[in-house]
Amino acid sequence: MDQNDQDTGTGDVLDGTPPAADTPPVEAGGKPDDAAASSGDILDTPTADGADKETTKDVLSDDDASGDEGVPEKYTFDVSDELKEKGFEIDETKFEVFSEKAKEMGLSQDQFQGIIEYQYELQQEAQQTAVAEWEAQVNTWREDAKVDPDFGGENYAANVKAVGNMLKGHTDADFIALLKSPSPDNPTGMAIGNHPVFLRNMNRIAKVLSDTDLVLGEDVQKDDATEASLRRMYPTMYPKSA
């Protein structure tokens, strides 16, 4: 977008338009059988009606659980289409480290998969929150610039144009890119070009640089308006009788 367009309050001023959380609780796999849970404390359940065969089974055993239970020989991770669309990628080094930790914890394949997915969701939420907070901060800068005593007010549009022209004429494209907000096309942007302090000082520099354009040599033809401006700005350079 042309730098000389007026600001509408939504993009960069100079455009003229405006992470690890706790792991989730892991439910214990399996459940006590119904006979053991029917009366008294679980560990004191009496054996009767041929239930002796059940006394050798741990109460919290996964033997009766259904699904993919138990610690696998090697963990895998199935990247769903939804995760692919979100840009999820496996970091092989971190994956191996977590796999070893998961074995120590005795996680099943399903639990291993679930924890990774949950952790990724938390990271996404944290990133979205950070982006929203940053955008709010930059918008605050933009609004402050509009009312800045030295830069904003009735001269805001003219000052934006002056700063934009000065930067375009005296800096390079890489510097201007840093001043703008980050985006897919401008990932290194820092949005500092929207800060009122930056704009205020760049505007002062722009005025100094623009003043030199009026200093003309004696051999240059000057119209009446230009000479009148020079007389007002540099009265000591002209004889009083002239």
N, C-alpha and C positions, 0 to 999 in steps of 0.2 A: 504494500500500500504506500502511496506517496507520502513522504514525510510532511508535506505542507498542508495536508488536509486538516480540517478542524477536528478537535476531540469531541466525541459523543459521549464519553464517560465510561465506555466499556472496554477499550483497548489500551495499548501503551500510549502514554502522553505524546511521545515523539512520533508515533504513527499518525497522530491526529485523531485516532479512535481509541477510542481509548487504547522398631520394629521389633525381642522374642518373647512371647507370652507364655504363661504357665501351660503345661500340657494338660489336656482334659482328663478328668477322672476316668479310669478304665474299669468298667464293670467286670466283676469276677465271672469267668466263664462257667456255665453249668449252674445247677441248683440242687438242693437236697431233694432226695426222693420223697414222695408224698407220705409213705409209711413212716419215715423217720421224723417227719415234721408234724405228725398228727397228735402227739401228746408228749408233755414234759419237755425238759431241756433237750436240745438236740444231742448233746454228748452223753446224756443219760438215758437215751431211748431204749426201753426194754426190748428184747428180742422175743418174738412169739410167732406162732403160726408159720414156722419154717423160715423166719426172717433171719436166722443165724448167718446165712450166706451173705447177708448185706453188711455184717459187722466188720468185715475186712476191708470195706471200701471207705476211703476218706470222704468225709462229708462235703468238702469243697473240691472234690475231684471233677475233672472235665470229662470223665469217661462217658457220661450219659448225654453230654452236650452235643447238639447238632451243629452242622456247619463246619467251616474251616477252622478247627481249633488245634491247639498244640503249637510248639515252637518248630517252625519249618527248618529244613536244612539250610535253605538260602531264601532270604526275603526278596520279594519283587514288588514293583509298584506299577499299577495299571493307570496310565494317564488317560483320563476320560476325555471325550471330545470337548466337554465344557471347560476343563482345565486347559486344554490346548488352545481354545479360543481366547482364554485369559492370558496366554503367553507363558504358561507354566513350563519350566525346564528343570530337569534333574541335575543337581550338582553331584557328580559321581563321588567326589571326595567326602562330602558331607553325608551322602547316602551310605557309604561304607561305614563311617564312624557311627551313624545312628543305628545301622544294622547290628553292629557289635553290642551297642548299648541295649538294643531291643532284646537280643539273646540273653543278656544278663538279667533283664527284667522278666524274661519268660513270656514275651508278647507273642500272640498268635499272628498269622498273616493278616487277618481282618483287622486286628487292633493296630498293627503296624501301618496298614494302609490308612485307617481312620485318623490316626494321630497326624500323619503327614498332611492329609487333606485339611484337617482342622487348623493346623499350624499355618498353612498357606492362606486360609480364609482370614485368620487373625492378622497376618502380614498385609493382606490386601486392604482390610479395613483400616489398619494403622496408616498405610500409605495414602488412602483416600482422605483420611482426616487431616494428615499433614498438608496435602495439596490444597484442601479447602481452606485451611488456616492461612497458608501462604497467599492464596489468591485474595483472601479477605484483607490481608496486610497490604498487598499491592494496591488494592482498590482504595484503601484508606490513604495511601500516599497520593493517589490520583486526585482524590477529593481535596486533600490538604493543599495540593499544588494550585488548584483552582482559586483558592482563597488566600494564598500566600501573599503577604503585604508587598513583597518585591516582585513577585512573578505573576501572581494571579490578578483577579479583579477584571476591570474593563480592558486591560491590556493583555489578558491571558492568551487569546488567539494569536495576536501579533508576536508575543514572546515565544510561543511554541514554534511559530514559523521561523523566527530569527535563530533560535537554538538549532532547529532542524537544518537550516541552511548552513549555519556555521559548522556543524558536525559533518555534514555532507562535503563541505569544501575543504575542511582541515583535518579530517580523520579518515581512517579506512573502514571498509565494510566489516572487518572482523571486530573492530572496536564498537561499531554501532550495533552489531549483533549481540554483543555482551550486554548492552544497555536495554535490550528488549526482553520481553517475557519469554521463558522457555516454552518450546513447542516441539512437535515432531520434526518440523523443518528447521528449528533453531534450538537444539538440545542444550547448548551451552549458555543460553540467555540467563541473565541475572535480574532483569527487570529494574535495575537501578536507575534507568532513564526515566522512571516515573516518580522518583523521590524528589520532594520539593527542594531539599537542600542542594541536590545535584543540579536541578533545573535553574535554581536561583543563581548559582555561581556560573554555570555555563552561559546564562543570559548576560551576565556582566562581561564575560569574555567576548561574547558575540558583539556587544555594543562597542567594545574597544576596537575590535577588528574591523567593524563596519565604519568607524569614524575615520580610519586611515584612508578609506576609499575616496574621501572628499578632498584630500590634499593633492592638488594638481600642480604641475610645473608651470613656469611662466609662459612656456611656449605652447600650452594647451588652451584651446579656445574654451572659454567658460561662459555659460549663459547667465542671465541676470539672477535667476533663482539660485544657481549654484554659488555665485559670488556673494549673494546676500547671506547665504548660509555660512559661508566661510568667514564673512565679516563678523557674524554673531558669535561664531565659535572661537575665532582667533582674532579678536579686535586689535591686538598689539602688532599684528603683522601688516596692518594697513595704515597708511598715513591718515590723520584725522581730516585732512583737506580733500582727500580723494573721494 
